[in-house]
Amino acid sequence: MVIQLKTTYYHYCEIDAATVQGLQAASSKRQYFETRIRGTGSDGPFDCRTHPVPKKYRQ
């Protein structure tokens, strides 16, 4: 998933369908993103540095 924050795009890997649906349905997308998707800066639940891009999307 690629998420734009202001003018910067951030990549998040291995996000499951339930998390995407939760983000789309959230009354506060910012709060949902901050608590469930965004990492600490060095790692997070969907950080592409520690959660690889799924094989079907690799070239």
Helices and strands as residue ranges (DSSP letters): E 2-5, E 8-11, H 17-25, H 29-32, I 33-37, G 55-57
